[in-house]
Amino acid sequence: MQGKMWTRETAPERELRREAGNAQITAVGGGNEDGESREVELSFSSEEPYERWFGTEILDHSEGCVNLKRLQEIGCVLFNHDRDYVLGKVIEAWVENGRGKAKIRFDEDAEAEKIFRKVMSGTLKGVSVGYMVDNWEKVEQGKKSTDGRFEGECYIATRWMPTEISIVSVPADESVGVGRSAENTMTKGGDKVAKKTGETEEQMRSNATGGETPDNATRSGMGEESAQAPASAEERSASEERDEAVRTAVQRERQRVEEINGMERELGVDLSGMIRDGSSLETVREYVLNELRKQKAPATQSARTGETGQDRYVRDMTDALLMKGGMDVEDASESARRRAGMSLRAIGEECLERFENVSGTREMSGDEMFSMLTRQYFNPSSAFPAILDTTINKAIVQQYDSVNTTFQKWTTKGTLQDFKESRDHEYVMGGLSPFERVPENGELKEDVPKTALLPTRKLDTYGKSFSMTREAFINDDIGFLTRVPALYAQRYKNTIDEMVYRKIFDNDVTFDGVNLFNANHKNLAGGAGEKPTQAVIQAMITMMQLQKDNFDKAMYVRPKYIVVPVGWGFDLQVIFHSAQVVGSDFNDVNPLHGYPIEIVETPVLNMLAGSGKAPWFMVADPNSAKSIQVDYLNGQEKPIVERDTVATKLGFYWKIYGDFGVNVRDFRGIARNNGEVIQ
């Protein structure tokens, strides 16, 4: 997952949620022993724009954007997002026509049966999804998104993960296109409501019944004898109606208070006054939206609905450690800046005292503290390991983006869903005959497209593991949390860079049994090899422009990059920016002056060549002809870091890995010259 690695389950109120509208629920089989179907198919998400406090949100359902792993492996079906009210399980989930869809199976216990009957009768139609967003694309007003499908101003969730599917009864906001479910689970019981509102449950009952509690209402105007007499049928009915009114009023007030408290936790806005004065949810939402839109602050990767005190502490301490390690941190809080000088031990002490109720930490030796904290490492909800995890992940993300590799400039990027050899691009369709003139009253001739073999694609996993030693902790080596992960991020990206250049340097046999660069492929120029000159470059450009597709048709290849080892870059600058041919007798006009080609210089080719000839390459604009592609599992480019709990070892351990493959898409989009030895 890009940007942030989740190390523990999040509380229900931390998830974003969105209604999918009136679901099209269809029974699909999987019945019980009586033959009754308990499996239904439904849609749970769409790309419908949705208004949040920071602006318009869109869930991108394109390939690789939706991570369905959690739904498919442990997905549950809930009622109204209540994690204590489980209705069944998710059998399978998929994306179809821009919508998230799932097949679910209802359990057979009494609670699930009740909701199942209401769903099948059509009484309950609402479906909602809880999800977490890992990456956003901000689209400015009037501009288009990267894929051109959406227009700003909006925030597009380009990497997000559904966590649960809920059957819902009443959306909290029906004014928007898809509605909205309550963003926080209601508190059970009345104690919390009484503390927040200043009213006891008994007072709320009194307010709901015109100043009388149910007990007072029963005894009002009666003597002791009458009060003890059995109530008539009418009296019992009236009492039941009053009790129902009281329960409804209490429930509504609980929901109102919990909704407002959730907004406070999520957005950091003081709404206590609006709780006390009885402001409606609609009034509170309007106030919050107006206040936050003034700031125009987008939702960041680390922002989650209902951020708790421990969440804020972890975030602030992470930023503090990054700043202490010399890394840039945007929008760090004042609390984070104050803590930027704390040692690892001091942070550990604070975590144990504040969240684990451990006392006497300041009297512990370094060994005792290290041992205590490593035991916390096996607890997924502990603050200290969460701080280490988050710091390492942020350091890796920041460093990965700054690594000065060159492969990404001219290769294409792809996504695969699994590790099997991909067959989805094995054949290309084409070979269409030219359009022919149709005479008056003439017939159109039938044309039959042809197919041709293309390379397949495959992924592999590459990874390492590392640990924080007892010595590093005791020595307060903060740099370990930033410097070491940064080096791994750099090495990971350099690995991809080297694999790309080795692919074209080694010139291995490709899918058709011929070397990638071969006379038969018409992409090998210069015979034994030569350095790039004006004449040689022109000959290579011409050779690429004469390439034909699988069906012997002109391809209109457009050379866009010239990829060379370090040492020829300056010569190329002269070749492409001089108006005359350098060294000619008559100052001949240089036909390459201003030619639209980008120079890519890489030391990797020098390293691979050693003391031998250093080859150089010309690469086409991928819109005209593809060449080399780097594929990632579900589009995840950056390495993933996970806490590695090694029960037999004392210390903090992490594993860092990624899934990618360097694949040839087409030999027509790249040409090679074997070059010369660089002096």
TORRO-996980 format. One line per field, with one value per residue (C-alpha): chain; x, y, z. Coordinates in Angstrom, 2 decimals, always signed. Layout:
! TORRO-996980
ch (A ...)
px (X ...)
py (Y ...)
pz (Z ...)
! end
This chain:
! TORRO-996980
ch (A A A A A A A A A A A A A A A A A A A A A A A A A A A A A A A A A A A A A A A A A A A A A A A A A A A A A A A A A A A A A A A A A A A A A A A A A A A A A A A A A A A A A A A A A A A A A A A A A A A A A A A A A A A A A A A A A A A A A A A A A A A A A A A A A A A A A A A A A A A A A A A A A A A A A A A A A A A A A A A A A A A A A A A A A A A A A A A A A A A A A A A A A A A A A A A A A A A A A A A A A A A A A A A A A A A A A A A A A A A A A A A A A A A A A A A A A A A A A A A A A A A A A A A A A A A A A A A A A A A A A A A A A A A A A A A A A A A A A A A A A A A A A A A A A A A A A A A A A A A A A A A A A A A A A A A A A A A A A A A A A A A A A A A A A A A A A A A A A A A A A A A A A A A A A A A A A A A A A A A A A A A A A A A A A A A A A A A A A A A A A A A A A A A A A A A A A A A A A A A A A A A A A A A A A A A A A A A A A A A A A A A A A A A A A A A A A A A A A A A A A A A A A A A A A A A A A A A A A A A A A A A A A A A A A A A A A A A A A A A A A A A A A A A A A A A A A A A A A A A A A A A A A A A A A A A A A A A A A A A A A A A A A A A A A A A A A A A A A A A A A A A A A A A A A A A A A A A A A A A A A A A A A A A A A A A A A A A A A A A A A A A A A A A A A A A A A A A A A A A A A A A A A A A A A A A A A A A A A A A A A A A A A A A A A A A A A A A A A A A A A A A A A A A A A A A A A A A A A A A A A A A A A A A A A A A A A A A A A A A)
px (+0.00 +1.33 +2.37 +1.33 +1.62 -1.16 +0.30 -2.90 -6.66 -8.26 -11.26 -14.63 -14.78 -11.44 -12.84 -14.47 -17.86 -20.10 -23.53 -23.84 -27.44 -30.35 -28.60 -29.64 -29.70 -30.20 -30.28 -27.62 -27.59 -25.67 -28.76 -29.16 -30.27 -33.86 -32.72 -33.27 -30.71 -28.78 -26.28 -26.97 -25.11 -24.92 -23.01 -21.26 -19.36 -19.23 -17.38 -20.19 -18.72 -19.27 -19.00 -16.69 -15.43 -12.26 -14.03 -15.43 -14.24 -14.25 -13.39 -11.42 -12.45 -9.82 -7.51 -5.24 -6.99 -9.18 -7.42 -9.98 -7.61 -9.14 -12.71 -11.78 -9.82 -11.67 -14.55 -17.60 -21.09 -22.33 -25.57 -25.24 -21.42 -21.82 -18.89 -20.78 -23.67 -22.22 -24.69 -22.47 -19.38 -18.13 -17.80 -16.10 -15.61 -14.76 -14.93 -17.30 -18.24 -16.94 -18.69 -17.54 -19.59 -19.72 -21.41 -22.26 -23.77 -26.05 -25.54 -28.42 -28.49 -31.51 -29.98 -28.81 -32.09 -34.09 -32.06 -31.93 -35.75 -35.96 -33.43 -35.24 -38.60 -37.21 -37.61 -33.85 -32.16 -29.24 -25.67 -22.64 -18.92 -16.26 -12.88 -9.45 -7.65 -3.90 -3.33 -5.11 -4.79 -5.75 -7.29 -7.36 -10.43 -11.09 -8.33 -8.55 -7.34 -4.29 -6.43 -8.67 -11.87 -12.63 -12.65 -11.62 -11.83 -11.85 -9.80 -9.58 -8.85 -6.43 -5.47 -8.13 -9.18 -12.73 -12.73 -16.35 -19.76 -22.86 -26.56 -27.83 -31.24 -31.22 -28.50 -27.34 -27.35 -29.63 -28.93 -25.92 -25.99 -25.25 -26.18 -24.05 -24.13 -23.41 -19.63 -19.40 -20.77 -23.33 -22.41 -24.45 -25.89 -26.68 -23.72 -21.60 -24.54 -25.19 -21.54 -21.44 -24.78 -25.09 -28.41 -29.09 -31.07 -33.87 -33.92 -34.11 -37.02 -38.68 -38.18 -39.63 -42.83 -43.68 -41.88 -43.03 -41.01 -42.89 -43.03 -44.36 -46.90 -48.23 -48.63 -49.80 -53.14 -53.54 -53.48 -51.18 -53.90 -54.70 -51.04 -50.72 -53.85 -53.42 -53.42 -56.21 -55.56 -55.82 -53.38 -50.91 -51.15 -50.55 -47.63 -46.09 -46.47 -44.76 -41.94 -41.47 -41.40 -38.80 -36.63 -36.84 -35.93 -33.00 -31.76 -31.95 -30.07 -27.38 -26.95 -26.82 -24.17 -22.08 -22.19 -21.01 -18.33 -17.11 -16.78 -14.79 -12.38 -12.02 -11.63 -10.32 -13.19 -14.65 -18.36 -19.14 -21.31 -23.43 -23.93 -25.16 -27.48 -29.18 -28.09 -29.33 -26.91 -27.71 -26.76 -23.52 -22.52 -23.13 -21.04 -18.16 -18.11 -18.03 -15.21 -13.02 -13.52 -12.03 -8.80 -9.06 -7.07 -7.11 -7.35 -3.81 -2.66 -2.48 -5.85 -8.57 -12.06 -12.19 -8.47 -7.91 -5.49 -3.07 -3.32 -2.42 +0.44 +1.85 +1.58 +3.29 +6.08 +6.66 +7.09 +9.37 +11.64 +11.76 +12.75 +15.39 +16.73 +17.14 +14.19 +11.68 +8.23 +5.38 +2.66 +4.18 +2.17 +3.53 +3.49 +5.72 +8.18 +8.43 +9.21 +11.83 +14.64 +13.37 +15.45 +14.15 +14.23 +12.20 +9.63 +9.48 +8.97 +6.18 +4.44 +4.58 +3.34 +0.70 -0.84 +0.26 -0.07 +3.51 +5.12 +8.73 +10.12 +12.70 +14.34 +14.75 +18.16 +18.66 +18.45 +15.24 +13.63 +14.66 +13.24 +9.98 +9.52 +10.34 +7.55 +5.24 +6.35 +4.15 +1.08 -0.51 -2.14 +0.95 +2.06 +5.86 +6.16 +3.52 +5.76 +8.75 +6.71 +5.25 +8.60 +10.28 +7.47 +7.54 +11.33 +11.10 +8.39 +10.29 +13.59 +12.12 +10.71 +14.07 +16.24 +17.79 +17.12 +16.36 +14.40 +11.07 +11.70 +11.41 +9.87 +6.14 +4.43 +1.96 -0.15 -0.68 -3.08 -1.09 +2.16 +0.93 +2.31 -0.06 -2.04 -4.16 -1.76 -0.55 -2.24 -2.69 -5.47 -4.81 -4.07 -7.05 -7.22 -7.46 -10.86 -12.24 -14.50 -18.11 -19.92 -23.55 -25.76 -22.55 -21.90 -19.43 -16.80 -16.36 -13.01 -11.55 -9.04 -5.95 -4.07 -0.35 +1.75 +3.02 +5.22 +3.67 +4.41 +5.31 +6.09 +8.54 +9.06 +12.28 +13.00 +15.27 +14.89 +16.57 +16.46 +17.10 +19.67 +19.72 +22.90 +21.25 +18.34 +20.54 +22.80 +19.69 +20.51 +17.58 +19.29 +18.56 +14.86 +15.47 +18.90 +18.73 +15.20 +16.16 +19.13 +16.89 +14.42 +17.27 +18.65 +15.18 +14.66 +18.25 +17.56 +14.72 +16.93 +19.73 +17.34 +15.90 +19.32 +20.58 +17.56 +18.64 +22.39 +22.41 +20.22 +18.63 +16.33 +12.75 +9.33 +9.83 +13.10 +15.25 +17.49 +15.76 +18.13 +18.64 +18.83 +15.60 +13.93 +15.40 +16.42 +20.20 +22.21 +25.85 +27.22 +30.14 +29.16 +29.95 +29.50 +26.45 +27.07 +24.70 +24.80 +24.52 +21.57 +19.76 +20.24 +18.79 +15.80 +15.09 +15.44 +12.87 +10.44 +10.46 +9.33 +6.20 +3.68 +2.90 +0.81 +3.41 +1.72 +3.51 +3.61 +4.49 +7.07 +8.13 +11.60 +11.49 +14.47 +18.15 +19.58 +23.37 +26.09 +27.70 +30.32 +28.31 +25.74 +27.70 +28.28 +24.57 +23.71 +25.85 +24.30 +20.72 +21.24 +23.65 +22.16 +25.09 +26.79 +29.86 +33.10 +31.50 +33.37 +30.43 +28.57 +25.90 +22.46 +22.03 +18.77 +18.77 +18.74 +15.76 +14.73 +12.20 +14.22 +15.15 +18.67 +18.79 +22.26 +22.79 +25.92 +24.41 +25.41 +28.99 +28.96 +27.65 +30.10 +33.16 +36.20 +34.31 +32.05 +29.19 +25.98 +23.41 +19.74 +16.93 +13.42 +10.08 +7.25 +5.20 +2.06 +3.60 +5.44 +6.13 +9.49 +10.30 +7.69 +8.00 +4.97 +3.94 +1.57 -1.67 +0.24 +2.27 +5.54 +7.12 +8.47 +6.28 +7.56 +6.00 +6.80 +8.39 +7.72 +10.51 +9.56 +12.97 +14.95 +15.16 +14.82 +12.79 +12.59 +11.14 +10.92 +10.97 +9.85 +8.18 +6.65 +7.67 +8.78 +10.81 +9.20 +9.65 +6.45 +7.68 +11.07 +9.87 +9.88 +13.61 +16.80 +20.39 +23.85 +26.66 +28.67 +32.36 +34.67 +34.30 +37.73)
py (+0.00 +3.26 +5.88 +4.24 +0.72 -0.18 -2.13 -2.81 -2.95 +0.47 +1.33 +1.51 +5.28 +5.64 +4.39 +6.47 +5.21 +5.77 +4.59 +2.66 +3.78 +1.40 -1.91 -4.35 -7.42 -10.76 -14.26 -16.38 -19.73 -21.31 -22.41 -24.07 -27.63 -26.65 -25.52 -21.80 -19.48 -17.34 -15.91 -12.58 -10.42 -6.65 -3.52 -1.65 +1.26 +3.42 +6.38 +8.78 +12.09 +12.53 +15.69 +15.50 +18.33 +18.82 +18.81 +16.38 +12.81 +10.22 +6.54 +5.41 +1.92 +1.61 -1.40 -1.62 +1.13 -1.05 -3.41 -6.18 -8.46 -7.78 -8.29 -11.50 -12.96 -11.88 -9.75 -9.53 -8.20 -5.92 -4.12 -0.32 -0.62 -2.16 -4.55 -6.38 -7.03 -9.47 -10.68 -12.98 -13.12 -11.96 -14.93 -12.98 -9.36 -7.79 -4.58 -4.42 -1.44 +1.12 -0.43 -2.58 -5.77 -8.70 -11.99 -12.42 -15.18 -14.46 -16.48 -18.48 -17.08 -15.10 -11.63 -12.35 -14.06 -10.95 -8.68 -11.31 -11.41 -7.62 -7.60 -10.28 -8.58 -5.27 -3.42 -2.90 -1.81 +0.33 -0.92 +0.93 +0.29 +1.08 +1.83 +3.35 +5.54 +5.24 +7.63 +10.66 +12.56 +16.20 +17.68 +21.47 +23.45 +23.13 +20.56 +16.88 +13.93 +11.97 +9.48 +12.26 +10.76 +13.27 +17.07 +19.11 +20.45 +17.05 +14.49 +11.06 +8.03 +6.20 +3.57 +2.48 -0.64 -1.68 -3.13 -4.19 -4.13 -3.09 -3.43 -0.03 +1.27 +5.08 +7.20 +10.10 +12.52 +12.03 +15.39 +14.13 +11.84 +8.59 +9.43 +8.82 +6.42 +7.41 +7.77 +6.57 +3.55 +4.59 +4.12 +1.48 +2.52 +5.95 +6.81 +8.37 +10.44 +11.79 +12.85 +14.62 +16.41 +17.21 +15.32 +11.99 +9.36 +9.95 +13.66 +12.78 +10.49 +13.36 +15.72 +13.17 +12.75 +16.37 +16.67 +13.41 +10.24 +7.02 +6.21 +9.68 +9.49 +6.20 +7.56 +11.11 +12.04 +8.65 +7.52 +4.79 +2.19 +3.25 +3.33 -0.32 -1.44 -3.40 -1.19 -1.51 -2.55 +1.09 +2.19 -0.56 +0.45 +4.13 +3.20 +1.10 +3.99 +6.36 +3.89 +3.53 +7.33 +7.55 +4.85 +6.59 +9.97 +8.52 +6.68 +9.82 +11.86 +9.21 +9.16 +12.97 +13.19 +10.36 +11.87 +15.25 +13.67 +11.78 +15.03 +16.51 +13.57 +13.47 +17.15 +18.74 +21.26 +22.13 +21.30 +20.94 +24.06 +22.67 +19.47 +21.46 +23.76 +20.85 +21.83 +19.42 +17.25 +19.22 +22.49 +21.00 +19.56 +22.86 +24.69 +22.18 +22.23 +26.03 +26.19 +23.57 +24.73 +28.04 +26.13 +24.09 +21.34 +18.03 +14.65 +13.30 +9.71 +9.59 +11.26 +8.84 +9.37 +9.51 +9.89 +8.95 +10.48 +7.59 +8.05 +11.74 +10.89 +8.31 +10.80 +13.59 +11.34 +10.01 +13.54 +14.36 +11.40 +12.27 +15.84 +14.65 +12.35 +15.30 +14.61 +17.15 +17.07 +19.16 +20.53 +19.12 +20.05 +22.21 +19.11 +17.26 +20.16 +20.32 +16.60 +16.60 +16.45 +13.42 +10.26 +6.81 +5.85 +8.92 +8.10 +4.50 +5.64 +7.99 +5.27 +2.74 +5.21 +6.86 +3.90 +0.74 +2.00 +0.94 +2.91 +3.23 +3.35 +6.01 +3.66 +0.88 +0.15 +0.35 -3.46 -3.57 -0.84 -2.54 -5.86 -4.22 -2.45 -5.51 -7.36 -4.52 -5.15 -8.28 -6.28 -4.86 -1.96 -0.68 +2.86 +2.48 -0.11 +1.81 +4.89 +2.91 +1.35 +4.65 +6.46 +3.78 +3.81 +7.57 +7.57 +4.95 +6.80 +10.09 +8.55 +6.40 +9.46 +11.25 +8.44 +9.66 +6.65 +7.01 +3.91 +5.57 +8.29 +6.01 +2.70 +2.18 +1.21 -1.65 -3.46 -7.18 -8.76 -11.91 -13.79 -15.99 -15.43 -12.86 -13.96 -10.86 -9.29 -12.46 -11.65 -8.39 -7.85 -6.08 -6.82 -4.84 -4.28 -0.71 +0.94 +0.56 +2.81 +1.63 +2.35 +3.44 +0.51 -1.47 -3.84 -3.43 -6.18 -8.20 -7.84 -10.41 -9.09 -11.19 -11.91 -12.15 -13.33 -10.77 -11.29 -12.38 -10.63 -11.93 -10.67 -11.79 -10.76 -9.08 -8.35 -8.07 -7.95 -5.69 -5.13 -2.50 -3.88 -3.50 -1.44 +0.95 +1.50 +2.08 +4.42 +6.37 +5.85 +7.84 +7.80 +4.06 +4.81 +7.22 +6.52 +2.71 +2.52 +5.28 +3.23 +0.21 +2.32 +3.60 +0.09 -1.20 +1.44 +1.03 -2.70 -1.99 +0.48 -2.07 -4.83 -2.60 -1.73 -5.29 -6.40 -4.26 -4.66 -8.48 -8.71 -12.00 -14.10 -12.85 -14.45 -15.22 -17.12 -14.26 -11.86 -8.62 -6.63 -8.52 -7.87 -9.81 -7.34 -4.43 -2.69 -3.27 -0.48 +0.26 -3.25 -3.59 -0.33 +3.37 +6.44 +8.69 +11.25 +13.33 +10.87 +7.75 +9.19 +10.11 +6.56 +5.12 +7.45 +6.42 +2.73 +3.02 +5.00 +2.21 -0.45 -2.43 -4.04 -7.73 -7.57 -5.84 -2.42 +0.88 +1.76 +5.48 +5.04 +8.33 +8.24 +10.22 +9.23 +8.58 +6.54 +6.70 +5.95 +8.83 +10.46 +11.15 +13.54 +16.72 +15.62 +15.00 +18.44 +19.93 +17.67 +18.57 +22.27 +23.47 +25.12 +23.94 +20.57 +20.87 +20.41 +20.59 +22.50 +24.70 +25.09 +22.68 +23.04 +20.57 +18.61 +17.50 +21.06 +21.25 +17.67 +16.63 +13.95 +13.70 +12.73 +10.15 +9.56 +6.66 +5.39 +1.90 +1.31 +2.32 -0.13 -2.98 -2.24 -2.09 -1.68 -2.94 -1.25 +0.76 +0.38 +3.15 +3.06 +4.95 +4.54 +5.40 +7.39 +4.57 +5.94 +4.96 +1.76 +0.16 -1.26 -2.18 -2.18 -2.39 -4.17 -3.94 -6.05 -4.06 -0.91 -0.81 +0.87 +1.62 -1.20 -2.51 -2.61 -4.94 -5.60 -9.05 -10.61 -13.11 -14.79 -16.39 -13.15 -10.09 -6.91 -5.05 -6.66 -5.53 -7.02 -4.86 -6.27 -5.48 -7.28 -6.24 -7.57 -6.10 -7.28 -6.72 -5.40 -4.96 -4.90 -2.28 +0.51 +0.35 +0.21 -0.48 +0.57 -1.51 +1.66 +2.11 +2.01 +5.30 +6.83)
pz (+0.00 -0.98 +1.53 +4.82 +6.10 +8.55 +11.46 +13.36 +13.02 +13.05 +15.19 +13.41 +13.59 +11.75 +8.48 +5.82 +4.74 +1.79 +0.73 -2.52 -2.93 -3.34 -3.88 -6.55 -4.33 -6.05 -4.58 -6.28 -4.47 -1.61 +0.31 +3.70 +4.31 +3.46 +0.03 +0.73 -0.87 +1.63 -0.85 -2.49 -4.98 -4.48 -5.41 -2.60 -4.22 -7.32 -8.86 -8.00 -6.69 -2.95 -0.88 +2.12 +4.33 +2.28 -1.10 -3.64 -3.24 -6.05 -5.58 -8.63 -9.75 -12.51 -12.69 -9.67 -7.67 -5.43 -3.05 -2.45 -0.52 +2.89 +1.70 -0.10 +2.81 +5.97 +4.70 +6.99 +6.36 +9.16 +10.00 +10.11 +10.45 +13.93 +14.33 +17.06 +14.66 +12.11 +9.48 +7.43 +5.29 +1.89 -0.50 -3.29 -4.36 -7.70 -9.75 -12.70 -14.88 -12.40 -9.40 -6.50 -6.39 -4.02 -3.35 +0.34 +2.46 +5.44 +8.63 +10.09 +13.64 +14.83 +14.33 +10.80 +9.93 +10.88 +8.59 +5.83 +5.77 +5.53 +2.68 +0.70 +1.24 -0.05 +3.25 +3.56 +0.34 +1.45 +1.19 +2.53 +2.47 +5.07 +3.50 +3.98 +1.43 +0.94 -1.94 -3.38 -6.64 -6.28 -9.44 -9.61 -10.65 -14.39 -14.94 -15.81 -13.79 -14.95 -16.85 -18.22 -16.78 -14.03 -13.90 -10.87 -8.35 -6.66 -4.74 -6.39 -4.21 -6.52 -3.98 -1.48 +0.38 +1.34 +4.87 +5.37 +3.72 +5.67 +5.14 +6.31 +7.24 +7.23 +5.58 +7.71 +4.77 +1.80 +0.19 -1.79 -4.81 -3.02 +0.56 +3.58 +6.48 +10.07 +10.28 +13.88 +15.68 +18.30 +21.95 +23.75 +27.12 +28.50 +30.72 +27.98 +26.73 +30.21 +30.61 +27.22 +27.36 +31.03 +31.10 +32.73 +30.88 +33.39 +32.43 +28.76 +29.52 +31.36 +28.42 +26.05 +28.12 +28.87 +32.20 +33.73 +34.04 +33.32 +37.05 +37.95 +35.16 +36.54 +40.05 +39.23 +40.89 +42.58 +46.15 +47.36 +46.94 +43.39 +42.45 +43.39 +41.52 +38.28 +35.19 +32.66 +29.00 +27.87 +30.59 +29.67 +25.99 +26.80 +29.03 +26.29 +23.84 +26.30 +26.84 +23.10 +22.69 +25.46 +23.88 +20.50 +22.00 +23.93 +20.84 +18.71 +21.30 +21.60 +17.85 +17.66 +20.39 +18.95 +15.45 +16.76 +18.96 +15.90 +13.93 +16.82 +16.85 +13.07 +12.34 +15.53 +15.74 +19.16 +18.96 +22.68 +22.63 +19.81 +21.83 +24.82 +22.89 +21.08 +17.55 +14.89 +12.91 +9.77 +11.50 +12.86 +9.48 +7.74 +10.36 +10.09 +6.29 +6.19 +8.76 +7.12 +3.56 +4.59 +5.21 +1.98 +3.69 +1.78 +3.45 +3.75 +3.68 +7.47 +8.09 +9.21 +10.48 +14.26 +15.02 +18.66 +21.14 +20.62 +16.84 +17.15 +19.48 +17.06 +14.20 +16.16 +17.44 +13.93 +12.61 +15.55 +14.79 +11.10 +11.89 +14.36 +11.63 +9.28 +6.98 +5.69 +7.30 +5.92 +8.20 +11.38 +14.48 +17.27 +19.49 +17.01 +16.83 +20.64 +20.81 +18.04 +20.63 +22.56 +22.72 +21.81 +25.47 +26.48 +23.81 +25.04 +28.64 +27.62 +25.58 +28.44 +31.07 +28.90 +27.08 +28.94 +32.56 +33.34 +36.18 +37.30 +33.75 +34.60 +37.10 +34.49 +32.99 +29.24 +28.98 +31.02 +28.91 +25.67 +26.89 +27.98 +24.64 +22.55 +24.36 +23.35 +19.77 +19.72 +20.74 +17.54 +19.39 +21.23 +20.52 +20.51 +17.71 +15.76 +15.96 +14.68 +11.85 +10.71 +10.85 +8.74 +6.18 +5.79 +5.44 +2.69 +0.77 +0.92 -0.13 -2.92 -4.65 -4.52 -5.96 -9.22 -11.46 -15.19 -16.18 -15.37 -17.98 -21.00 -19.91 -19.58 -16.32 -15.98 -13.40 -12.87 -10.40 -9.54 -10.15 -12.97 -16.44 -17.90 -20.93 -21.28 -23.81 -25.49 -28.80 -30.63 -33.12 -36.41 -40.06 -41.25 -45.01 -46.40 -46.71 -50.23 -52.26 -52.25 -55.57 -55.60 -54.52 -53.92 -51.03 -48.18 -48.22 -45.06 -43.31 -40.89 -38.29 -37.68 -34.44 -33.76 -30.83 -28.29 -25.21 -21.93 -18.62 -15.19 -11.68 -9.02 -5.40 -4.25 -0.61 +2.42 +6.20 +8.75 +12.50 +15.13 +17.54 +21.31 +20.94 +18.46 +20.88 +23.93 +21.91 +20.80 +17.12 +15.71 +12.33 +12.14 +11.71 +8.83 +7.33 +7.13 +5.62 +3.19 +2.02 +1.48 -0.50 -2.66 -3.18 -4.14 -6.81 -8.05 -8.38 -10.80 -12.68 -13.05 -14.13 -16.88 -18.30 -17.98 -20.00 -22.97 -22.37 -22.29 -25.42 -24.40 -26.59 -26.49 -26.94 -30.65 -30.14 -31.48 -29.55 -28.62 -30.87 -34.12 -37.86 -38.22 -35.86 -37.84 -34.64 -34.57 -36.18 -36.83 -37.27 -34.86 -33.18 -33.26 -31.09 -31.64 -34.40 -36.47 -39.39 -37.21 -35.27 -38.48 -39.78 -36.53 -36.63 -40.22 -39.35 -36.55 -38.68 -41.28 -38.78 -39.68 -37.35 -36.98 -40.14 -42.36 -42.10 -41.47 -37.74 -37.79 -35.02 -33.43 -31.73 -28.49 -26.28 -26.87 -23.96 -23.60 -21.04 -19.19 -21.45 -24.60 -23.16 -23.96 -27.57 -27.97 -26.60 -29.38 -32.04 -31.14 -30.42 -33.12 -36.19 -38.39 -38.66 -36.47 -38.47 -41.93 -44.66 -45.64 -42.36 -43.54 -41.96 -39.12 -39.72 -36.07 -34.72 -32.34 -33.12 -30.42 -28.68 -24.98 -23.89 -21.05 -19.58 -17.16 -15.37 -15.24 -18.89 -18.00 -15.09 -17.24 -20.07 -17.82 -20.09 -23.14 -25.66 -24.17 -26.23 -26.64 -27.57 -29.23 -27.76 -29.32 -27.83 -26.21 -27.90 -31.24 -30.23 -26.84 -25.76 -22.13 -19.38 -15.61 -14.14 -10.47 -8.41 -8.22 -9.21 -5.97 -6.99 -3.63 -1.44 +1.35 +4.92 +7.49 +11.10 +11.35 +14.74 +15.40 +18.66 +19.17 +18.87 +21.09 +19.06 +16.47 +13.03 +9.72 +6.25 +3.13 -0.19 -3.48 -6.46 -9.95 -13.31 -16.20 -19.43 -23.17 -24.75 -28.35 -30.09 -32.59 -29.99 -29.23 -31.35 -30.33 -31.48 -29.96 -29.42 -28.67 -25.70 -23.82 -23.26)
! end
